[in-house]
Amino acid sequence: MAAHARIGFVLLLMPILLWLVLLIIIPHVDMLLISLRERVGVGEYRTSLANYVTIATEPLYMRTFMRTAVMSVLATLITLLIAFPVSYYIAKMARGRVRSVLFLLCLIPFWVSELVRTFGWMILLRETGVISQFLQWAGLVSGPVEMLYNDAAIMVGLVYTSMLFMVVPLVTTLDSLDDSVIEAGYDLGGSGWSVMREIVIPHAVPGIVSGCIVVFMLSLGNYLTPTMLGGKDSLWFTEMIYSQFIVRFNWELGAAFGFMLLFASSVIVWGMLRLTGQTLERTMG
């Protein structure tokens, strides 16, 4: 029986192990080896850190990375500020069918691809779009208003595409908070803000951290939204990675870009966990 149990356990783990090894570990190891190559001639390479030195010494690369990281953090904070009251209402105030409908409304946008959702924002924000026409009809502006191809449009797209990944962990965490605990806080003389600060938010910290990690990673690694809504003047680090691989065929530098992004995002997530006193095991499960 013990032998059969072990075989069954191995068979259950086999799909996830194959997925990890074939699609994550082996490609990343290969990319790491590519990033450590320096081209010295036609088809000739040597092992070197020259690609990472290039990243560290080229101001454009570092500025673009810092800009991408800062905007990703900002998008995460904005998503949290919008998603928290929505999640609290769904988890603690809505009941029955209303709760299901509200959660479904958060889910519906993700029934279509990110490309279609981004095109939807382009239709709304372009100078001949719905918002521009409404502003002209209302007499608030005298002519067409172009709201695309700037950082604000990128931020709108990032927040919109990431909202569900913040709402779900928050709703799950807040739903586990017993209503009687909140009622006890009010019975003891607490105000709405004090109950929120002393009871609700501390209980929701694992969900907040989990949602922030997912949203930050999605924003940092997003390619489609910054490219379509930001235009040529809004550089994003993933665009530089794409350019090195596809446009310039410089796989060595592109791989170094990718590992720099992976390393920096891991450091930021680790710092977030340390700052909040959480562990990855607790926030993710």
N, C-alpha and C positions, 0 to 999 in steps of 0.2 A: 504493500500500500504506500509506503514511504517513497519507493522508487517511482511508482506511478504519479504520485503527487509532485515529485521533483520534475518529472518529464512534462507534466501538465503545466507546471509553473514556467519552465523554459519555453514551451510552445506559446504560452500567453505573452511572454516577454519578447519573443522573436520578432514580431512586426515592428515594435517600437525600437528594438535594438538595431534592426536593419535600417530603419528610417534614420536613426541617429548616426550610424556609421557611414552609410552610403550617401546620404544627402547633406550631412552636416560636418562630421569629423573629417572624412577623406577630402571633400572639396576645400575645407578650411586649411587643412595641412598643405594641400597642393598650392593654395593661394599664398600661404605663408612662404613657401619655398620660392614661389615666383617673385614675391615682394623683396626677397633677399638676393635677387639676381641683378647684376648691372651689365648692361650691354656695352661691350668693348669693340664690337665689330659685327660684320654681317653674320648672323647666326652664332656669334661667340659671346659667352657670358662668363662672369665670375661672381662668386659669392661676395656680397658687400652690403653695407647699410646706406649706400649712396642715395637710394630712393627716400629713405626716412630723413636723411640730411637735407635733401632737396625740399621736403615738406617743411622742415623746421626753419630753413633759411629763406624761403620764398614768402614775402609778406602777404601776397594775394591768397595763398593757400591757407595761411593761419587766420587771416581776417575772415575769409569765407567760412572756415570751420567755426570760429567764435561767433560769428553772426548766426549761423545755423543753430548752434547750441543755445544761444540766448533766446532766439525766437521760439525754439522748441520748448524751453522752460516757460516762457511767457504764454505760449499756447496751452501748456499743461495747466498753468494757474488759472487762466480764463475758463478753460473747460471745467475745472474743479468748482469755480465760483458759480458757474451756470448749472452744473449737474447736481451739486449738493442739495439746494432747495427742491429741485425736481425730484431727486431720489427720496428725500425726506417725505415729501408729499405722497409719493407713490407707496412708500413702505409704511408710513405711520398715520396718514390722514385719509387716503383713499380707501374705499372698501368695495368688495365685490366686483361687479362688472366694470365699474369706473376704473378700478386699479388695473384690471386686465387691459382695458382699452388704452389707458395712458402708457402702459408698458409696451403695448403693440405699436403705438404711435412712435415711440423711440426706436422700435425695431424696423418699421416699414422702410425708411430710407436705405437700409442695408440689404434690401431685397434686390436692388440693382447694383451694378458695378460702380466702382469709384470713378471710372471714366465718365459714366452717364451723370453721376452726381456732380462732378466737376463742370461738365458742360452745362448743367442746369444753372450753376452759379454764374457761368460766363454769360448765359442768356439774360440773367437778372441784372448783372452789373455792367454790361457793355453800354456804350453811349446810346444805342438804339434799343436798349433793353427795357424791361417793365418798370424798374425803379426810376430810371432816367425819364421815361415818358410820364410817369406819375408826378414826379417833381415839376416837370414842365406844365402839366395839366393843372396842378395846384397853384401855379404861379410862383413857386419858391425859387426857380431858376429861370433864366432867360433863354437857355439853349441846352443842347445835349450835354450830359455829364458822363465822363468816362471814369468809372470806378474800378476798372481792371488794371492789371500790370503794376501793382504796388504792394507794399508790405501789408497794408490793411486787408487787401483781397486775399493774400496768402493766409493771413491769420484767420479770416473767416472760414476759408476752406479747411484749414487744419483742425479748427475747433469742431466744425460740422462733421468731418469724417471721423473724429475721435470720440464724439460724445457718448456713443453707446458703450464704449469700453471703460468709461468712467461711471456711467449710470449703473451698469450691472453689478460690479463689486460693491458699490455704495448701497444699492437696494438690498443686496444679499446680507451685508453687514448690519445695516440699520434694521432689517426685518428680524434679526436675532435679538434685538434689544427689547426686553419685556416692557410693555406699556405701563405696568404697575410701577416700574422704577421711575419713569418720567412723572407719573402722577404723584409719587412720593416726593419728588423734588419740588413740585408745586405746593404740596401739602405742608412742606417744611418752610414755606415762605419764599421760595425761589422765584425769580422773574423768568420770563421767557428766554432772555439772553443768558442768564446765569445757568439755567437748566441746560441750555444748548452748550454752553462753555464747559460745564462741570460734568455733565452726564453723556450727552449725545455725541459730541465731537470726540472725547476720549474713547468711547466705545467704537466709534467709526474709524479710528486711526488705521487699523489694518486694511480696511476697504479703501481709505483715502490713499494710502501708500501704494497699494496694489494697482489702483486705477491710475495714479500718477506715473508709476513705472511703465505701464503699458502705453499710456498716451504719449509719454515722453519718447519712448523708443519708436513708436509709430511715426511721430512727428519728425524726429531726427533722421529717420531712414526713409521719409516720404520723398518720392521723386515726381509723381504725376501732378500733384496739387501745386507745388511751387513752380513747376515748369509751365503749366497752363495758365495759372492765375497771376504769376509774378512777372512773366515776360523776361526779356533778355537782360534787363538791368537789375533783376533781383536774383543774385547768385545764391545757390544752395549747394551744399557740399556733395549731395548725391548727384547733382548735375555734373560736377567736376569728375566724379568717378565714372559716370556714363561717358563723358567726353574722352577720358583717357582710354577706356576700353574700346569704344565703338568708333569714335571719330579719329583719334590719333593712333590707335592700335598700340598704345604704350601700356601693355598689360602689367609690366613691372611696377610702374608708378601707380597705376590704378589699383593694383592689389595692395600696395602700401597705403593708399588712401582708405581702402576698405578696412584694413586692420587698425589704422589710426582711429577710424570712426567706431569700430567695435571696442577697442581698448578704452577710449575716452567715455563712451556711453556706459561701459561697465563700471568705470571709476565713479561717474556721476551717480549711478544707481546705488553703488556701495556707499557713497557718501550720504545719500538720502536715507538709506536704511540705518546707518550709524547715527545720523542726526535725529531721527525719530525713535530710535531705540527698538526698531523692529527687526525681525529676521525674515529672510526670504521664504522660509518654510511656513511661517505664520501668515505672511501677507498673501501668499499664493495658495494657501490651502488649509 
